[in-house]
Amino acid sequence: MRAVVQRVRSANVEIDGRTVARIGPGAVVLLGVAAGDTESDADWLAAKTGRLRIFDDPDGRMNLDIRAAGGEFLVVSQFTLLADCRGGNRPSFIGAAPPDRAAALYERFVAALRADGHRVCTGVFREHMQVSLVNDGPVTIVLDTPPVGA
């Protein structure tokens, strides 16, 4: 699994001109599920994401996690994070999980964040979405689950 985590001042998701999710300060998580990812990967990545210390403390240092900063998550599925462009100019998505499997692991990731007490809004899986955000910093972190056996 791959997550791109962006610290934001605000963000929203629209589908066909209708806002389906909106957050204030917090983090947008773009989530890609790879073929071969497991429930353990989703749980591990959710725990790691929820504990990232990417928010400023009173001294201006990135020392707080999202809970301590009073933020919320907006999680959006994005299979294009698994694009392979090594072979040419047209991305290959063969490394992405099939939609049914990806949806289940996306939902597990979201459920794990919520079970840990985080406020979470989501996009809509397999929909064409317009994601708007105000990146704060900018701060953008890429997280990958560890390789099998690591």
FENTA-V628866 format. One record per residue. N is the residue number from 1. PHI is phi as a letter, one per 20 degrees, with the letter a starting at -180 (* if undefined). OMEGA is omega in degrees with one decimal (NA if undefined). BURIAL is 1 if it has 16 or more other C-alpha atoms within 10 Angstrom, else 0. Layout:
BEGIN
<<N:PHI:OMEGA:BURIAL> <N:PHI:OMEGA:BURIAL>>
END
This chain:
BEGIN
<<1:*:178.1:1> <2:c:175.8:1> <3:c:170.1:1> <4:d:-174.8:1> <5:d:179.8:1> <6:d:174.8:1> <7:f:-174.4:1> <8:c:169.9:1> <9:e:176.5:1> <10:a:177.6:1> <11:a:173.9:1> <12:b:177.3:1> <13:c:175.8:1> <14:c:172.4:1> <15:c:-179.0:0> <16:l:177.3:0> <17:m:-178.9:0> <18:d:178.2:0> <19:f:179.9:0> <20:d:178.0:0> <21:b:179.3:1> <22:b:173.8:1> <23:c:170.4:1> <24:e:179.7:1> <25:g:179.7:1> <26:r:-176.5:1> <27:b:169.5:1> <28:e:176.8:1> <29:d:171.2:1> <30:e:-170.6:1> <31:d:175.4:1> <32:d:-179.4:1> <33:d:-178.6:1> <34:e:172.2:1> <35:g:180.0:0> <36:n:176.6:0> <37:f:-175.1:1> <38:c:174.6:1> <39:g:178.0:0> <40:f:177.1:0> <41:f:179.8:1> <42:f:179.7:1> <43:f:-179.8:1> <44:f:-176.7:1> <45:f:177.3:1> <46:f:178.7:1> <47:f:179.5:0> <48:f:-179.1:0> <49:f:-178.3:1> <50:f:-177.4:1> <51:d:179.2:0> <52:g:178.7:1> <53:e:-176.1:1> <54:c:180.0:1> <55:d:-174.1:1> <56:f:171.0:0> <57:e:-178.8:0> <58:g:178.3:0> <59:e:177.7:0> <60:n:177.5:0> <61:e:175.7:0> <62:f:-173.4:0> <63:c:-176.4:0> <64:d:171.3:1> <65:e:-173.9:1> <66:f:-179.6:1> <67:f:-179.9:1> <68:f:179.7:0> <69:e:179.7:1> <70:m:-177.2:0> <71:e:178.4:1> <72:c:-179.5:1> <73:d:165.1:1> <74:c:-176.7:1> <75:d:-177.0:1> <76:c:176.6:1> <77:f:-179.7:1> <78:b:-177.7:1> <79:f:-178.5:1> <80:f:174.7:1> <81:f:-179.8:1> <82:e:-179.0:1> <83:f:174.5:1> <84:d:-177.5:1> <85:d:-177.0:0> <86:f:-173.6:0> <87:e:-178.2:0> <88:r:-176.5:0> <89:e:177.7:0> <90:e:-177.8:0> <91:f:172.1:0> <92:d:-179.9:0> <93:d:-177.8:0> <94:f:179.3:0> <95:e:179.5:1> <96:f:178.1:1> <97:f:173.4:1> <98:g:-173.8:0> <99:g:-178.4:0> <100:f:179.2:0> <101:f:179.9:1> <102:f:180.0:1> <103:f:-178.9:1> <104:f:-179.1:0> <105:f:172.7:1> <106:f:179.5:1> <107:f:178.2:1> <108:f:177.5:1> <109:g:179.8:1> <110:f:-179.8:1> <111:f:179.5:1> <112:f:176.2:1> <113:f:-179.8:1> <114:f:179.5:1> <115:f:177.7:0> <116:e:174.7:0> <117:n:179.9:0> <118:e:170.7:1> <119:e:-174.2:1> <120:c:168.2:1> <121:d:-178.0:1> <122:c:165.9:1> <123:f:-180.0:1> <124:d:-176.3:0> <125:g:177.1:0> <126:m:175.2:0> <127:d:173.1:0> <128:e:-173.0:0> <129:d:168.6:1> <130:d:-178.1:0> <131:d:177.3:1> <132:d:179.4:0> <133:b:171.6:1> <134:d:-179.1:1> <135:f:-176.5:1> <136:d:177.7:1> <137:p:-3.0:0> <138:f:174.4:0> <139:c:178.1:0> <140:c:-178.0:1> <141:c:175.3:0> <142:d:178.8:0> <143:d:173.1:0> <144:c:174.3:0> <145:f:-179.7:1> <146:f:175.4:0> <147:f:178.9:0> <148:g:178.3:0> <149:n:-179.1:0> <150:e:NA:0>>
END
